[in-house]
Amino acid sequence: MEKVNVKPAEGKLGIMVVGCGAVATTFMTGVLMTRKGLAKPVGSMTQYDKIRVGKGADKKYLHYQDIVSLAKLDDIVFGTWDVYPQNAYQAAMYAEVLKEKDIEPVRDELEKIVPMKAAFDKNYAKRLDGDNVKDCKTRWDMVEQLREDIRNFKAANNCARIVVIWAASTEIYVPVDEEVHGSLASLEAAMKADDRARIAPSMCYAYAALKEGAPFIMGAPNTTVDIPAMWELAEQTKMPIAGKDFKTGQTLVKSGFAPIIGTRCLGLSGWFSTNILGNRDGLVLDEPANFHTKEVSKLSTLETILKPEVQPDLYGHGNDEDTQYYHKVRINYYPPRNDNKEGWDNIDIFGWMGYPMQIKINFLCRDSILAAPLLLDLCLLSDLAARAGKYGIQRFLSFFLKAPMHDYTQGEEPVNNLYQQYTMLKNEIRELGGYERDEEID
């Protein structure tokens, strides 16, 4: 097979993180500690996973970096934007995810990571009160200032390439509006007309990143790059985009456990999921308009794995209309837990002759500890995609995301089954390394 022409990962990779809160600082601290040999990047596919390449006598199991050229941890430079002016060391201490002993050895490096002023609109996150905010006359002005930030950061840090990743709060729900979001021209016109209701600040970050030749990754459930206008921009700039929402705790469980029910041909009456968390993410999600954005992304997972139209006897009953199992998701802000999120799943299944059974899963997870390796993998693999000349929606990154991007205008369904997502990921790495895509998704 002809090898895909992938440019080597030479020079420094600037990772610019929107948001310098719990997730971002846990990610940065972990990378810096790992570089010093003082921590292990557990949970990172790019650092640990091995993929089989070749078959029969030619079969080998290799780390990703032995198949494709990935940026090394030593080559990463961090930048960030945040509404709060505290440097990454102060923010990491404030987040209280990591112990002081795991932050202190890289204190000097973290203190140098000082957030640039954020492009922020309080209407999109009413619970946040930071004052490290840009003064933007219009949304277009916001875009221009962000583009300048990216250019300045790249030059000041001598970076060969940049990746921009969103690790900030969930914005209020922005419904897709064909009039503004349907084409790049209409999106740009709305930005210039300062349409604040339909142009979220996150869209300005994404637009700025793509225009500056940087892949953009949406780590929250925001609508940001889930619109045809952004797909058009990604095509124009030949840049990869990925999103949305890091798949950390409960949805990871759901995408991995639902296939058990489906594969075993058991029935599902209902799946009730609830979460308690107390970090800044929880605070923002306590606002109903922000929660709705999250709810939409969390609800989509199950429906593409256990389909009533495919197996009506197993999944066609349970809710009021009696056409599908009942699926409910709840998030409750509970400050005592901080970043130590707790997710409960109560699953009502039925078996032979319709007899009911129950499964209960209680996941006491650490949100930022699960998210940090996802940021690393998404940044390294988006950079890889850009160097391979791949642009637009990167479906092979669905494995890392709660509500994977897809072209809904063409009736495409996202792949949410964890094992199918893993196959997509492996096949892409194989192909980019010059090997055959040799696993099927049934």
C-alpha positions in Angstrom: 0.0 0.0 0.0 1.2 3.5 -0.8 2.3 5.4 2.2 0.3 8.6 3.0 2.7 11.5 2.8 2.9 12.7 6.5 5.3 15.5 7.2 7.6 14.7 10.2 6.9 16.3 13.6 9.8 18.6 13.6 10.2 21.7 15.7 8.1 22.8 18.6 4.3 22.2 18.9 2.5 25.0 20.6 -0.6 23.8 22.4 -2.9 26.8 23.2 -5.6 25.9 25.7 -8.7 27.9 26.0 -9.3 27.9 29.8 -6.7 27.5 32.5 -8.8 25.7 35.1 -8.8 22.2 36.6 -8.6 20.2 33.3 -6.0 22.5 31.6 -3.7 22.7 34.6 -3.9 19.0 35.3 -3.0 18.4 31.7 -0.1 20.8 31.6 1.3 19.7 35.0 1.2 16.1 34.0 3.0 16.7 30.7 5.7 18.7 32.5 6.1 16.1 35.3 6.3 13.3 32.8 9.0 15.1 30.9 11.0 15.2 34.1 10.5 11.5 34.7 8.5 12.3 37.8 5.1 11.0 36.7 3.5 8.6 34.2 1.0 9.7 31.5 -1.5 6.9 32.5 -4.6 6.9 30.3 -2.9 8.3 27.2 -3.4 6.1 24.1 -0.6 7.9 22.3 1.9 7.1 25.1 0.8 3.6 26.0 -1.5 1.8 23.5 -0.1 -0.7 21.0 -1.7 -1.4 17.7 -1.3 -4.5 15.6 0.1 -3.8 12.1 0.4 -6.5 9.5 -1.0 -10.0 9.6 0.3 -13.6 9.9 4.1 -13.8 9.9 4.3 -10.0 9.4 2.2 -9.2 12.5 3.7 -6.6 15.0 2.3 -4.7 17.9 3.7 -1.2 17.9 3.2 2.0 19.9 1.7 4.8 17.9 4.9 6.8 17.7 6.6 3.7 16.1 3.9 3.7 13.4 3.5 7.4 12.7 5.5 10.6 13.5 4.1 12.2 16.6 5.3 15.3 18.4 7.4 14.4 21.5 6.4 15.7 24.9 9.7 17.5 25.1 8.7 19.6 22.0 5.4 20.9 23.5 5.0 24.5 24.6 1.9 25.6 26.4 -0.1 28.8 26.1 -3.6 29.6 27.5 -6.4 32.1 27.7 -8.6 32.6 30.8 -11.0 35.0 32.3 -9.0 34.8 35.6 -5.4 36.2 35.5 -3.8 33.6 37.8 -0.8 31.8 36.2 -0.9 28.0 35.7 0.8 27.3 39.0 -1.7 29.3 40.9 -4.6 27.9 39.0 -3.4 24.3 39.6 -3.1 24.9 43.3 -6.6 26.6 43.4 -8.1 23.6 41.5 -7.0 21.2 44.2 -7.0 18.3 41.8 -3.3 17.5 42.2 -1.4 17.4 45.5 1.2 20.1 46.1 4.0 17.5 45.9 2.9 16.7 42.3 2.9 20.4 41.2 5.9 21.9 43.1 8.7 20.2 41.0 7.4 22.1 37.8 6.4 25.3 39.6 8.9 27.4 37.7 7.5 26.2 34.3 3.9 26.6 35.4 4.4 30.1 36.7 5.6 31.2 33.2 2.3 30.1 31.7 0.3 33.2 32.2 -3.2 33.4 30.6 -3.8 35.9 27.9 -7.0 37.9 28.2 -10.0 35.7 27.2 -12.5 36.4 24.5 -15.5 36.3 26.8 -19.2 37.2 26.9 -20.8 36.9 30.3 -24.2 36.0 28.7 -22.6 32.6 27.7 -21.4 31.7 31.2 -23.3 33.8 33.7 -21.6 32.2 36.7 -18.1 33.3 35.8 -16.8 36.6 37.1 -13.2 37.0 35.9 -11.8 40.3 34.7 -9.0 39.1 32.5 -11.1 39.8 29.5 -10.6 41.4 26.1 -12.4 44.6 25.2 -14.0 43.6 21.9 -16.1 46.0 19.9 -17.6 43.2 17.8 -17.3 39.5 17.3 -15.1 40.2 14.3 -12.9 42.3 16.5 -12.8 39.3 18.9 -11.6 37.1 16.0 -8.9 39.5 15.0 -7.5 39.9 18.5 -7.4 36.1 18.9 -5.6 35.7 15.6 -3.0 38.1 16.8 -2.6 36.2 20.1 -2.0 33.0 18.1 0.6 34.7 15.8 2.4 36.4 18.7 2.5 33.2 20.7 3.8 31.2 17.8 6.6 33.7 17.1 7.5 34.3 20.7 7.9 30.6 21.4 9.5 29.7 18.1 6.7 27.1 17.4 6.6 25.2 14.1 3.0 24.4 14.6 0.0 25.3 16.8 -3.0 23.3 18.0 -5.9 25.1 19.8 -8.0 23.1 22.3 -11.0 24.2 24.2 -10.9 23.2 27.9 -13.1 26.1 29.1 -16.7 26.0 30.5 -19.8 24.9 28.7 -21.5 27.8 27.0 -25.2 28.3 26.9 -26.9 26.3 24.2 -26.7 27.8 20.7 -29.2 26.1 18.3 -27.9 25.7 14.8 -29.4 28.5 12.7 -29.1 27.9 9.0 -29.3 31.6 8.3 -26.0 32.3 10.2 -24.3 29.0 10.6 -25.2 27.5 7.2 -22.3 29.0 5.2 -19.0 30.6 5.9 -20.0 33.9 4.2 -23.1 34.2 6.4 -21.0 33.3 9.5 -18.5 36.1 8.7 -21.2 38.5 8.0 -22.8 37.8 11.4 -19.5 38.2 13.1 -19.0 41.6 11.4 -22.6 42.6 12.3 -21.8 41.6 15.9 -24.6 39.0 16.2 -23.9 38.1 19.8 -26.9 35.9 20.2 -25.9 33.5 17.4 -22.1 33.8 17.4 -20.6 32.3 20.6 -17.1 33.3 21.8 -16.0 29.7 21.2 -16.8 30.2 17.5 -14.4 33.1 17.4 -11.6 30.9 18.9 -12.3 28.2 16.3 -12.4 30.7 13.4 -9.2 32.3 14.6 -7.4 29.0 15.0 -8.4 27.7 11.6 -7.5 30.9 9.9 -4.0 30.8 11.5 -3.4 27.3 10.3 -4.1 25.5 13.6 -6.3 22.5 14.1 -9.2 23.2 16.6 -10.6 20.8 19.1 -13.8 21.4 21.0 -13.6 19.8 24.4 -17.0 21.0 25.7 -20.5 20.3 24.3 -20.7 23.7 22.6 -22.1 24.0 19.1 -18.9 25.7 18.0 -17.6 23.6 15.1 -20.7 21.5 14.7 -22.0 23.8 11.9 -21.6 23.8 8.1 -19.9 27.2 8.1 -17.0 25.8 10.2 -16.8 22.7 8.0 -16.4 25.1 5.0 -13.7 27.0 6.8 -11.8 23.8 7.7 -12.0 22.8 4.0 -10.8 26.3 2.9 -7.9 26.3 5.3 -7.2 22.6 4.9 -7.3 22.2 8.7 -8.6 19.3 10.9 -11.4 19.9 13.4 -12.6 17.6 16.2 -15.3 17.7 18.8 -17.2 17.6 20.9 -16.9 17.2 24.7 -14.2 15.1 26.3 -15.5 11.6 27.0 -14.3 11.1 30.5 -16.6 9.3 33.1 -20.2 8.4 32.7 -20.4 8.5 28.9 -17.2 6.4 28.6 -19.0 3.8 30.8 -22.1 4.1 28.6 -20.3 3.8 25.3 -18.5 0.7 26.6 -21.3 -0.9 28.6 -24.2 -0.4 26.2 -22.5 -2.7 23.6 -22.6 -5.5 26.2 -26.4 -5.3 26.4 -26.7 -5.0 22.6 -24.2 -7.8 21.8 -25.9 -10.2 24.3 -29.4 -9.3 22.8 -30.8 -8.3 26.2 -33.6 -5.8 26.4 -33.5 -2.3 27.8 -36.4 -0.6 29.6 -34.6 2.4 30.8 -31.2 4.0 31.7 -31.0 6.7 34.3 -27.8 8.6 34.7 -27.0 11.1 37.4 -23.8 13.0 38.3 -22.7 15.1 41.2 -19.7 17.4 40.8 -18.4 20.5 42.5 -15.7 22.1 40.3 -16.1 25.3 38.2 -17.6 23.1 35.5 -20.3 22.1 37.9 -20.9 25.7 38.9 -21.4 26.7 35.3 -23.7 23.7 34.6 -25.9 24.7 37.5 -27.3 27.3 35.1 -30.1 25.6 33.2 -29.2 27.2 29.8 -25.6 25.8 30.1 -26.9 22.4 31.4 -29.1 22.0 28.3 -25.9 22.1 26.1 -24.4 19.3 28.1 -27.6 17.3 28.2 -27.9 17.2 24.4 -24.4 15.8 24.1 -24.8 13.2 26.8 -28.2 12.0 25.6 -27.0 11.2 22.1 -24.7 8.3 23.0 -27.1 5.5 23.8 -29.5 6.1 20.9 -26.9 5.3 18.2 -25.8 2.1 20.0 -29.1 0.5 21.0 -31.6 1.3 18.2 -35.3 0.6 18.6 -35.8 0.5 14.8 -33.2 -2.3 14.5 -34.4 -4.4 17.5 -38.0 -3.3 18.4 -38.5 -6.2 20.8 -35.4 -5.3 22.8 -35.4 -1.4 22.7 -38.8 -0.4 21.5 -40.5 0.1 24.9 -40.2 2.1 28.0 -41.1 5.8 27.6 -44.4 7.5 27.3 -44.8 7.0 23.6 -43.9 3.4 24.1 -41.5 3.5 21.1 -38.1 3.5 23.0 -36.5 2.8 26.3 -36.5 5.7 28.8 -33.2 7.6 28.9 -32.6 10.3 31.5 -29.4 12.3 32.3 -29.0 14.6 35.3 -26.1 16.7 36.6 -26.1 18.2 40.1 -23.8 20.8 41.4 -22.5 19.7 44.8 -19.5 21.8 45.9 -18.0 19.4 48.6 -16.9 17.0 45.9 -14.9 19.5 43.8 -13.3 17.6 40.9 -14.1 14.2 42.3 -17.2 13.5 40.3 -19.6 10.7 41.1 -21.7 9.1 38.4 -24.5 6.7 39.1 -26.1 4.6 36.3 -29.3 2.7 37.0 -30.0 0.4 34.1 -33.3 -1.5 33.9 -32.9 -4.5 31.5 -35.0 -7.5 30.7 -34.1 -11.0 29.6 -35.7 -14.3 28.6 -39.5 -14.1 28.5 -39.3 -10.4 29.4 -38.2 -10.9 33.1 -36.7 -7.7 34.5 -33.2 -7.3 35.9 -31.1 -4.3 37.0 -27.5 -3.2 36.7 -26.1 -0.4 38.9 -22.8 1.3 38.2 -21.3 3.8 40.6 -18.2 5.5 39.2 -16.3 7.7 41.7 -14.0 9.3 39.2 -11.7 12.3 39.0 -12.8 14.4 36.1 -9.6 16.1 35.3 -7.5 13.0 35.8 -9.6 11.3 33.2 -9.6 14.3 30.9 -5.9 15.2 30.9 -4.7 12.3 28.8 -7.6 12.9 26.3 -6.2 16.5 25.8 -2.8 15.1 25.1 -4.0 12.5 22.6 -6.4 14.9 20.8 -3.7 17.5 20.4 -1.0 15.0 19.2 -3.4 13.2 16.8 -4.9 16.5 15.4 -1.4 17.7 14.8 -0.6 14.4 13.0 -3.8 14.8 10.9 -2.7 18.3 9.9 0.7 17.1 8.9 -0.9 14.3 6.9 -3.0 16.9 5.0 -6.3 15.7 6.5 -8.9 18.4 7.0 -12.4 18.8 8.2 -14.1 16.5 10.7 -11.7 13.9 12.1 -14.1 11.0 12.7 -11.2 8.7 13.9 -11.0 10.9 17.0 -14.6 9.9 18.0 -13.1 7.5 20.6 -12.1 10.5 22.8 -15.4 12.5 22.5 -18.8 12.3 24.0 -20.8 13.5 21.0 -18.6 12.9 18.0 -18.9 15.3 15.1 -20.7 14.1 12.0 -22.4 15.5 8.9 -26.0 15.6 10.1 -27.0 17.6 6.9 -26.4 14.3 5.0 -28.2 12.2 7.6 -24.9 10.7 8.9 -25.0 9.1 12.3 -22.1 9.4 14.7 -20.4 6.2 15.8 -20.7 6.0 19.6 -19.9 2.3 20.3 -16.5 2.4 22.0 -15.2 -0.7 20.3 -16.2 0.6 16.9 -14.6 3.9 17.7 -11.4 2.1 18.7 -11.4 0.3 15.4 -11.7 3.6 13.5 -8.8 5.0 15.5 -6.6 2.0 14.9 -7.4 1.9 11.2 -6.5 5.6 10.8 -3.1 5.2 12.6 -2.4 2.1 10.4 -3.2 3.9 7.2 -1.2 7.0 8.1 1.8 4.7 8.9 1.5 3.1 5.5 -0.2 -0.1 6.6 -3.5 -1.5 5.5 -6.8 -0.6 7.3 -7.5 -4.2 8.1 -10.4 -4.2 10.6 -14.0 -3.8 9.7 -16.8 -2.0 11.5 -19.9 -4.1 11.3 
